[in-house]
Amino acid sequence: MTEKHTIIALQEENKQKNLEITAQMQLLDQYKRALDASSIISKTDITGIITYVNDKFCEISGYSREELIGKSHNIVHHADMPNELFYELWETIKANKTYHAVIKNKKKSGDFYYVDTTIVPIVGADGKIIEYFSIRHDLTDLIKAKEHAISAEKAKSTFLSTMSHELRTPLNAVIGFSQILLTKDTMPFESLKIYIGKINSSGKHLLNVVNNLLEFSKIESGKIDFNQKSINLHDLILAILPSVEAMALSKNIAIEQQNLADGQLYIDEQLFKQALTNLLSNAVKFTANNKRITLSYMKNDKFHIISICDEGFGLTKEQIEIIFDPFTQIQEHQNGLVKGTGLGLAITQKIMELHHAYIKVESEPNVGSCFHLYLPQ
């Protein structure tokens, strides 16, 4: 082979190698674009300083590239993650091993997100680590769904526990007192009235439990009739007072009314009656003997404000945070007993939401509570 032929052969060989390199570069570029399109990517130097982030990293973190490049990866670390985890992370990748974990990170806004994280050490020609390459996938929705499922399971357990007690108690009373009546051939009239009264009371309590469950279920499912009309607040209160007066009289609790006749509301009458009855019943239940409950009305430029204030046992800040959660029961300070289904206030809040209204609670232990209803004019 002549020198000319050798040169031509080398040129062809180089040309072929260049074509192969170009093809490999194009293939690598496609891999990169595929990875960038599907994953949250970043690179850091060996000290953890960010040298590259892709669009998805900026999108999920809320930071721009300019805000991230040159910063420590600590910029997205969330305080909920223990220091031990990051110690293990660094020990693993410095040993030239791949690290994998689910990590909770912090956005620029202060919100959080969860990422399935894989960190791979990148080694140079001399065998030493030159940078770290991180691939992440957003798991936030999945983890939130899991937490919601766990919460729902807990709520279900609470519901079953609460309902089994609330249903069993009146049923046992009905069965027990009716059995006593069945076994007695003769009984003094006064004793007979007492037993029948207890059966009647237990039956009403059982009916109330079932009605609360049905009402809550209807509101939650959105299958509830909602018909608003103009109603005078004083007339509304007169209609619901008989349902709580007996309990109030038995505890010598005075129910005072202030400016109620001034309130002309545009509401669903039946639903609003239920909401006020729930609040007024609670006020009587959690107020000691010989105290006072005040019903008052006022309005400002935006709202009708209805207040139900008692001189009861009051609530702590922690109790106020949970009292509107379904199936939550507040313990009576006086005797430690827990009464009711824990649905009354949850239903009341739902009714307020239907009216685009809200409830504000002011309370102090051993002083009393005020429930203020803010209804838009």
C-alpha positions as CSV (number, residue, x, y, z in Angstrom):
1,M,0.0,0.0,0.0
2,T,1.3,3.3,-1.0
3,E,1.7,6.3,1.4
4,K,-1.2,8.0,-0.4
5,H,-3.4,5.0,0.1
6,T,-2.4,4.8,3.7
7,I,-3.4,8.5,4.2
8,I,-6.7,7.9,2.5
9,A,-7.3,4.9,4.7
10,L,-6.5,6.8,7.9
11,Q,-8.8,9.6,6.8
12,E,-11.6,7.2,6.2
13,E,-11.0,5.6,9.6
14,N,-11.0,9.0,11.3
15,K,-14.1,10.0,9.4
16,Q,-15.8,6.8,10.6
17,K,-14.7,7.4,14.2
18,N,-16.0,11.0,14.0
19,L,-19.3,9.7,12.7
20,E,-19.5,7.2,15.6
21,I,-18.6,9.9,18.1
22,T,-21.2,12.2,16.7
23,A,-23.8,9.4,16.8
24,Q,-22.8,8.6,20.4
25,M,-23.1,12.3,21.3
26,Q,-26.5,12.6,19.7
27,L,-27.6,9.5,21.6
28,L,-26.3,10.9,24.9
29,D,-28.1,14.1,24.2
30,Q,-31.3,12.2,23.7
31,Y,-30.7,10.4,26.9
32,K,-30.1,13.7,28.7
33,R,-33.3,15.2,27.2
34,A,-35.3,12.1,28.3
35,L,-33.9,12.3,31.8
36,D,-34.5,16.1,32.0
37,A,-38.1,15.6,30.8
38,S,-38.9,12.9,33.4
39,S,-36.7,13.7,36.4
40,I,-35.5,16.4,38.8
41,I,-31.8,16.7,38.1
42,S,-29.0,18.5,39.8
43,K,-25.2,18.3,40.0
44,T,-22.9,19.4,42.8
45,D,-19.2,19.6,43.3
46,I,-17.5,17.5,45.9
47,T,-18.4,20.0,48.7
48,G,-22.1,20.0,47.9
49,I,-22.2,23.3,46.0
50,I,-24.8,23.2,43.2
51,T,-23.3,23.4,39.7
52,Y,-26.3,22.4,37.5
53,V,-30.1,22.2,37.9
54,N,-32.7,21.4,35.2
55,D,-36.0,23.1,34.7
56,K,-37.9,20.6,36.8
57,F,-35.7,21.3,39.8
58,C,-36.4,25.0,39.5
59,E,-40.1,24.3,39.0
60,I,-40.6,22.2,42.1
61,S,-38.3,24.2,44.4
62,G,-39.5,27.6,43.3
63,Y,-36.0,28.9,42.9
64,S,-34.5,30.2,39.6
65,R,-31.2,28.8,38.3
66,E,-29.4,32.0,39.3
67,E,-30.6,31.5,42.9
68,L,-29.4,27.9,43.0
69,I,-26.1,27.8,41.1
70,G,-23.2,28.3,43.4
71,K,-25.3,27.7,46.5
72,S,-25.1,24.8,48.9
73,H,-27.7,22.1,48.5
74,N,-28.8,22.9,52.0
75,I,-30.9,25.6,50.4
76,V,-33.7,23.1,50.0
77,H,-33.2,21.1,53.1
78,H,-36.3,20.8,55.3
79,A,-36.0,21.1,59.1
80,D,-38.1,17.9,59.5
81,M,-35.2,15.8,58.1
82,P,-32.8,14.6,60.8
83,N,-29.2,15.4,60.6
84,E,-28.3,11.7,60.9
85,L,-29.8,11.2,57.4
86,F,-27.5,13.7,55.8
87,Y,-24.5,12.3,57.7
88,E,-25.3,8.9,56.3
89,L,-25.8,10.4,52.8
90,W,-22.3,12.0,52.8
91,E,-20.6,9.0,54.2
92,T,-22.2,6.8,51.5
93,I,-21.4,9.0,48.5
94,K,-17.8,9.9,49.7
95,A,-17.2,6.2,49.7
96,N,-18.1,6.1,46.0
97,K,-21.4,4.4,46.6
98,T,-24.8,5.3,45.3
99,Y,-27.2,6.8,47.9
100,H,-31.0,6.3,47.8
101,A,-33.7,7.7,50.0
102,V,-37.0,9.5,50.1
103,I,-36.3,13.1,51.3
104,K,-38.5,15.9,52.4
105,N,-37.3,19.2,50.9
106,K,-38.3,22.9,51.4
107,K,-39.5,25.2,48.6
108,K,-38.6,28.8,48.4
109,S,-42.1,29.6,49.5
110,G,-41.6,27.6,52.7
111,D,-43.9,24.8,51.6
112,F,-42.5,21.3,51.3
113,Y,-42.2,18.5,48.7
114,Y,-41.1,14.9,48.9
115,V,-38.6,13.4,46.4
116,D,-37.4,9.9,45.7
117,T,-33.6,10.7,45.6
118,T,-30.7,8.8,44.0
119,I,-27.2,10.4,44.3
120,V,-24.4,8.9,42.2
121,P,-20.7,9.8,42.6
122,I,-19.1,10.7,39.2
123,V,-15.4,9.5,39.0
124,G,-12.7,11.1,36.8
125,A,-9.9,9.3,34.8
126,D,-7.7,9.2,37.9
127,G,-10.4,7.3,39.9
128,K,-11.2,10.2,42.2
129,I,-14.7,11.6,42.7
130,I,-15.1,14.9,40.7
131,E,-18.8,15.6,41.3
132,Y,-22.2,14.2,42.4
133,F,-25.1,13.6,40.1
134,S,-28.6,13.5,41.6
135,I,-31.8,12.1,40.1
136,R,-35.1,12.8,41.9
137,H,-38.8,12.0,41.3
138,D,-41.6,13.9,42.9
139,L,-43.5,11.8,45.4
140,T,-45.5,14.6,47.1
141,D,-48.9,13.7,45.8
142,L,-48.3,10.0,46.5
143,I,-47.2,10.6,50.1
144,K,-50.0,13.1,50.8
145,A,-52.5,10.5,49.5
146,K,-51.0,7.9,51.8
147,E,-51.2,10.3,54.7
148,H,-54.8,11.0,53.8
149,A,-55.6,7.3,53.7
150,I,-54.0,6.8,57.1
151,S,-55.9,9.8,58.5
152,A,-59.2,8.4,57.0
153,E,-58.5,5.0,58.5
154,K,-58.0,6.6,61.9
155,A,-61.1,8.6,61.5
156,K,-63.0,5.4,60.6
157,S,-61.7,3.8,63.7
158,T,-62.6,6.8,65.8
159,F,-66.1,6.8,64.2
160,L,-66.7,3.1,64.9
161,S,-65.5,3.4,68.5
162,T,-67.6,6.5,69.1
163,M,-70.7,5.2,67.4
164,S,-70.5,1.8,69.1
165,H,-70.5,3.6,72.4
166,E,-73.1,6.2,71.5
167,L,-75.5,3.6,70.1
168,R,-75.0,1.0,72.7
169,T,-75.6,3.2,75.7
170,P,-79.2,4.3,74.9
171,L,-80.0,0.8,73.4
172,N,-78.9,-0.8,76.7
173,A,-81.1,1.6,78.6
174,V,-84.1,0.9,76.4
175,I,-83.6,-2.9,76.6
176,G,-82.8,-2.9,80.3
177,F,-85.7,-0.8,81.5
178,S,-88.2,-2.5,79.2
179,Q,-87.0,-5.9,80.6
180,I,-87.7,-4.7,84.1
181,L,-91.2,-3.7,83.0
182,L,-91.8,-7.1,81.4
183,T,-90.7,-9.0,84.5
184,K,-93.0,-7.0,86.8
185,D,-96.7,-8.0,87.0
186,T,-97.5,-5.0,89.2
187,M,-95.6,-1.8,89.7
188,P,-96.5,1.5,91.4
189,F,-97.5,4.2,88.9
190,E,-94.7,6.5,89.9
191,S,-92.1,3.8,89.3
192,L,-93.7,3.0,86.0
193,K,-93.5,6.7,84.9
194,I,-89.8,6.8,85.9
195,Y,-89.0,3.7,83.8
196,I,-91.0,4.8,80.8
197,G,-89.4,8.3,81.1
198,K,-86.0,6.7,80.9
199,I,-86.9,4.6,77.9
200,N,-88.3,7.7,76.2
201,S,-85.2,9.7,77.0
202,S,-82.9,7.0,75.7
203,G,-85.0,6.6,72.6
204,K,-84.7,10.4,71.9
205,H,-81.0,10.3,72.5
206,L,-80.7,7.4,70.0
207,L,-82.8,9.2,67.5
208,N,-80.5,12.3,67.9
209,V,-77.4,10.2,67.3
210,V,-78.9,8.8,64.1
211,N,-80.1,12.1,62.9
212,N,-76.7,13.7,63.4
213,L,-75.1,10.9,61.4
214,L,-77.6,11.3,58.6
215,E,-77.3,15.1,58.6
216,F,-73.5,15.0,58.5
217,S,-73.6,12.4,55.7
218,K,-75.9,14.5,53.6
219,I,-73.9,17.7,54.0
220,E,-70.6,15.9,53.3
221,S,-72.0,14.3,50.1
222,G,-73.6,17.6,49.0
223,K,-77.0,16.0,48.8
224,I,-78.8,18.6,51.0
225,D,-81.6,21.0,50.2
226,F,-80.5,24.6,50.6
227,N,-83.3,27.2,50.5
228,Q,-82.6,30.7,51.7
229,K,-85.2,33.3,52.7
230,S,-85.4,36.4,54.9
231,I,-85.9,35.4,58.6
232,N,-86.0,37.5,61.7
233,L,-83.4,36.3,64.2
234,H,-85.6,36.9,67.3
235,D,-88.3,34.7,65.8
236,L,-85.7,32.0,65.0
237,I,-84.4,32.0,68.6
238,L,-88.0,31.7,70.0
239,A,-88.5,28.6,67.8
240,I,-85.4,26.8,69.1
241,L,-85.4,27.9,72.8
242,P,-87.9,25.1,73.9
243,S,-85.4,22.5,72.8
244,V,-82.8,23.7,75.4
245,E,-84.9,25.4,78.1
246,A,-85.6,22.2,80.1
247,M,-81.9,21.5,80.5
248,A,-81.2,25.2,81.3
249,L,-83.9,25.3,83.9
250,S,-82.7,22.1,85.5
251,K,-79.3,23.8,86.0
252,N,-80.8,27.2,86.8
253,I,-79.0,28.8,83.9
254,A,-80.4,32.1,82.7
255,I,-80.5,32.7,78.9
256,E,-80.4,36.4,78.1
257,Q,-81.2,38.0,74.7
258,Q,-79.7,41.2,73.3
259,N,-80.8,43.0,70.1
260,L,-82.0,39.9,68.4
261,A,-85.1,41.6,66.9
262,D,-82.7,43.8,64.9
263,G,-81.3,40.8,63.0
264,Q,-83.0,40.2,59.6
265,L,-81.1,37.3,58.0
266,Y,-81.1,35.7,54.6
267,I,-80.6,32.1,55.5
268,D,-81.8,28.5,55.2
269,E,-84.2,28.5,58.2
270,Q,-84.0,24.8,59.0
271,L,-80.2,24.5,58.7
272,F,-79.6,27.7,60.6
273,K,-81.9,26.5,63.4
274,Q,-79.9,23.4,63.7
275,A,-76.6,25.3,63.8
276,L,-77.9,27.6,66.6
277,T,-79.4,24.7,68.5
278,N,-76.1,22.9,68.4
279,L,-74.2,25.9,69.8
280,L,-76.9,26.7,72.4
281,S,-77.1,23.1,73.6
282,N,-73.3,23.0,74.0
283,A,-73.4,26.3,75.9
284,V,-75.9,24.8,78.3
285,K,-74.1,21.5,78.6
286,F,-70.8,23.0,79.4
287,T,-72.0,25.6,81.8
288,A,-72.3,25.0,85.5
289,N,-75.4,25.5,87.6
290,N,-76.6,29.1,88.4
291,K,-74.6,30.7,85.5
292,R,-75.7,32.7,82.5
293,I,-75.7,32.4,78.7
294,T,-76.1,35.5,76.4
295,L,-77.4,35.5,72.9
296,S,-76.7,38.8,71.1
297,Y,-76.7,40.4,67.7
298,M,-74.9,43.2,66.0
299,K,-73.7,44.1,62.5
300,N,-71.0,46.0,60.8
301,D,-70.4,47.1,57.2
302,K,-69.9,43.5,56.0
303,F,-71.4,41.0,58.4
304,H,-74.3,40.1,60.6
305,I,-72.6,38.9,63.9
306,I,-74.5,36.5,66.2
307,S,-72.8,35.7,69.4
308,I,-73.5,32.9,71.9
309,C,-71.5,33.4,75.1
310,D,-71.5,31.3,78.2
311,E,-69.9,31.3,81.7
312,G,-68.9,27.7,81.3
313,F,-65.7,25.7,81.7
314,G,-64.0,27.3,78.7
315,L,-61.6,25.8,76.2
316,T,-57.9,25.7,75.8
317,K,-56.1,26.8,72.6
318,E,-55.5,23.1,71.8
319,Q,-59.2,22.3,72.2
320,I,-60.3,25.2,70.0
321,E,-58.1,23.9,67.2
322,I,-59.9,20.5,67.1
323,I,-63.5,21.2,68.2
324,F,-64.8,21.4,64.7
325,D,-63.2,18.1,63.6
326,P,-65.8,15.3,63.1
327,F,-66.2,12.9,66.0
328,T,-64.1,15.1,68.4
329,Q,-65.5,15.2,71.9
330,I,-64.4,17.8,74.5
331,Q,-64.2,16.6,78.1
332,E,-66.3,18.3,80.7
333,H,-64.0,19.8,83.3
334,Q,-66.5,19.4,86.1
335,N,-67.0,15.6,86.0
336,G,-64.7,14.2,83.3
337,L,-67.6,12.8,81.3
338,V,-67.7,12.9,77.5
339,K,-71.1,13.3,76.0
340,G,-72.4,13.4,72.4
341,T,-71.3,12.1,69.0
342,G,-68.7,14.8,68.4
343,L,-70.6,15.8,65.2
344,G,-72.6,18.8,66.4
345,L,-69.9,21.4,65.9
346,A,-68.7,19.8,62.7
347,I,-72.3,20.0,61.3
348,T,-72.5,23.6,62.5
349,Q,-69.4,24.6,60.7
350,K,-70.5,22.9,57.5
351,I,-73.8,24.8,57.7
352,M,-71.9,28.1,58.1
353,E,-69.8,27.2,55.1
354,L,-73.0,26.7,53.0
355,H,-74.0,30.2,54.0
356,H,-70.4,31.5,53.1
357,A,-70.2,32.4,56.8
358,Y,-67.6,31.5,59.4
359,I,-67.3,30.9,63.1
360,K,-64.8,32.7,65.5
361,V,-64.2,31.2,68.9
362,E,-63.0,33.1,72.0
363,S,-62.5,31.1,75.1
364,E,-60.7,31.0,78.4
365,P,-60.6,28.0,80.8
366,N,-62.8,28.5,83.8
367,V,-64.1,31.8,82.5
368,G,-66.3,30.8,79.5
369,S,-66.6,30.7,75.7
370,C,-68.1,32.9,73.0
371,F,-69.0,31.5,69.5
372,H,-69.4,34.4,67.0
373,L,-71.1,33.6,63.7
374,Y,-70.1,36.0,60.9
375,L,-72.8,35.9,58.2
376,P,-72.2,38.1,55.1
377,Q,-74.8,40.8,54.5
